[in-house]
């Protein structure tokens, strides 16, 4: 970080992905928290002129509050490396690897972490025939926030009819029943585990609409499952090469015990409002939201 008395932090938000509105919310909240912490903050709504805008602003650090493609998949990270501006969260390789759900699974598999069976297939083939026996899930393999999720149940009469804006290549993944659990890692330490309680699937509305879900933190689950989530999240963070903050999501089938715990994905840019999952977990561990944002800025670097 610069030796300036008041470091200038550019908070990136918005972007070009399907998660633009989520990112705007994260960005505004992080900017407010950093101002509270004494930083000189510039809010930057990211678009295709981002590189030129940052060269004008000349920030000491970029706080990356972008979500989804271009902001979370290594693209912005590569640009920041090129510009030589220290930035928060994961670097180019970890970001691109974690955004590609199928390659994430390959890394999990190599580390001995439990995953659900899946294939990547063409959308026409998915609409023409079942790529695996139902129940299964169809989703983009390079988006987050449960964007574009289809569940094909066992009693389904046919294959899913996908929206016109779905990409040509999609992931088909065996549906894992059970509870939604998640664990964050900050630096080299897992924080805690949250049980996400909803009336149905933890979709976009459940994540972001008021009353869409309830978070039980720490999760009231058997110690063996709690410890496994903490261990698996840290191992996922390390095998993917994540930096700063990450969050790994799980499904747990209680009837199967430890064998029913499955990793779904790792988020290298978790939601960053005070009530988002990772900040809630940090607060449970005694770290306020402004302190979490400060930690991330102080952890920022290039060559991540």
N, C-alpha and C positions, 0 to 999 in steps of 0.2 A: 504494500500500500504506500501511497505517497507520504512524504514527510509534512505535507500541508497541515496546518493546525486543525482545519476542518475538512476532512477528505470529501471529495465530490463523488457521489454515487449516482450512476445512471440506472434507474429501475426500468427494465424492459418489460413491456406488457402488450397485450393485444395479439399481434401477429396475424398470420394468414390461415391458420388451421381451423378446424371445426370447434376447437376449444377456446376461441378468441374471447368470448364473454367471461369464461372462467378465469382466463389469464388477466383480464382487466380487473376483476375483483381482487385476485391475488396481488396484482401490482399496486393498486391503490392502498391496500392494507399494509403491504410491506413498506411503501414509501412513507406512510404516516408513522409507522413504527420506527423507521430509521431517522426521520426528522425528530421524533421524540428522543432518540438516542444521541442527538447532536450532530448528525451528518448533514452535509449540504446535498440535498437530493434533487435530482432532475427526473421527472417522469417522462419516459419515452415510449410513445405508441409505435410499435415496430411495424414497418412496411418495407417495400423494396428499396427505399432510400436510406435504410438504417445505417449502413457503413458511413455514408457521407455525414449523416446527422451526428454520429458518435465522434467523427473527426472534428466537427465544429465544437461539440460540447467539451471534449477532452476530459473525460471522467478519469478518476483514479481507479475506480472499480466499477464493473457492471454487475448489478444484481439481476440475475436472470429469473424473471417471474413468468416466462412464456410457458405455454403448455401445448403439447401436440406437435405435429409435423413442422419442420423448419426451426422451431425454437427448442425442441426437446430431443431431436434426432441426430445431433452432431453438426447441423448446418450452421447455426448461429455460433456454436462453439468454435468451429473452424475459422469463421470470419474474425472472431475475437482473438484467436491465436495469431492470425495474420496481422491484425492491427496491433497486437502486443498489449491488449488491455486485460488485466486480471479480472476473472469472473468467478461467480459462485457455482456451486453444484458440480455435476460430473463433466468430464472432458469429452473430446470428440468420439473416441472409440466406445467408451462405456455408454454414452448417450445413444449412439447409433445402434449398438448391440441391444440395449434394453428396449428400444422402441420397436425393434423387429421381434415380435413374439416368438416366431419359430426359431430364430437364432438364440434368443434368450433361453428357450427350452433346451437347445443343444448344450449351452453352457451349464445349465442346471444339471442336465443328465451327466455331463462329464464330472461334475462335483458330487454326484450321488444324491442329488436332491429329488424328491418325489414330484412327478408331474402327471398330468392327464394326457392320454393319447390324442394326437391331432395330426392333421394333414393340411397342406396348403393346396388349394384347388381353384380352378377357373370358375367364375360365377355361373357361366352357362351350364357347366357340368353339375354344379351344386343345385341349380334349379331343375335339371333334367332327372337326377337320380340321387338317392341317398349315398353320401360318401362314406358313411359308417352307419351302424345300426342306431336308431334313436334310443334314448334321448341324446341330442348333441346341440352344440352352440355354433352359430356362424357369426364371425366378426372380422373386421379389418385386422390385419396382423401388424399394422403400424399406426394405430390411433389409440387414444386413451379416453378416460372419462366415460367408459361404456358407450361410446359413440357407435351406432350402427350394429347393435346386438340383436340377433334372432335366436330364439330357443325353439328347437324342434322336439316336441314331446313324444313319448312312446306311442301315444294314441293318435299321432298326427296322420291325417288321411293322405298327405302327399308331401312333396318337397316345398321349401319356402319360396315365396315370390319376393325377390329382393327389390329394394328401392332403386330407382334409376341412377341415383348418385353414389351407389356403392361401387367400390373399385373392382377391377377385373379379377384380381387375385385376392382370395380371402382364406381365412383360417377356419377349418371345421374341427371342433374340439369336443371330445366326449364330455357330456354334462356331468358335473360333480355335484351331488346334492349335499346339503348340510349348511352349517353356519358360516357367515362371512367374518373372517378374522384378518387383522392387519398388524404389522409391526414395523416401526421406523428404526433406521440406523442413523446416528449422527456421529460423524468422524469414524471412530473405530469401536463404537459401543451401541448395542441395541437398546432402545429406550423402554418400551413396554408393549403390551398387546391390547388391542381394542376389539371388542365384539360388536359388529355392526348389525343392528337389529332393524329389520324392515318387515313390511307385510308381504313382500314378494321379492322379485329379483332386484339386486342393488344396481339399478339402472341410472341414467343421467338425472332423472327427476329425483330419485331417492338420494342421490349424492348432493344435489344443489338446491332443491326446493325446500322451503321451510316446512318442517314436519315430515320430510320424506324418509328420514331414518333417525334412529337413536343410537348413540355411541356409549357403550359401557366400557369405561377405562379406569383401572385395568380390567381386562376380561375376567369374568367369573367362570373359569374353566379349570379342568384338572391340571395340577402342577406339571405333569408330564407333557401335556399339550402346550401349555404356556411356555415352558422351557424350550420345547422343540421349535415353536414359532420364533423365539428370540435367536436360537442357534441358526435356524435356516435363513432368517432374514440377514444375519451378519455374514453367513457364508455366501448368500446370493450377492450381497453388496460387494464382497471381496472378489468373487469369481468373475463378476461383470466389470470390475475395475472402477466402481463408483467412488465419487468423492463427495465431501460435504454431507448432504442429507439425501437419503433414499427411503422408500417405503415399499415393502413387499406384501402382497395380498395373498390370502389363502382361502380355501374352502375346507371345512372339516365335517366329516360324516361321523357323528358321535357314536353310532352303532359299531363302527369299525375301529374305534380307539385310535392309537397313533397311526395305524395303517390307513386311516381315513383322512389324514392331513395332506393336502395337495397344494403346491405352489401354483399360483396363477400367473403373476407377473411382478416385475419390479419397476417402480416409478422413480425416475431420476429427478423429476421436477414435481414433487407432490404439491397438492393444493396448499396455498399459503394465506389463508385468512385465519384470524384467531380461533375460529371454531372448526377449522379443517382438521383432519385426522392427525397429521404429524405435529402441528402446533399444540393440539390437545395433549398429545403424548408427551411432548417436551414440558408442557405446564405440569403434568402429573409428576414429572421428574424434578420439578422445582425451577424450571427455566421459563421465564415470561416470554411473551411474543416479541417484545422489543429486544430482549436479550438473545433470543434465537436468531433474529434478523442480524443483530450485531455479530454474533458468532459466525454466521455465514459470510458476512462481509470481511471479517478478519481472517477467515479461512481462504478467501479468494486468491487465485493465482492463475498464471498461464501454465502450459505444459502439464495439464491435468489428465 
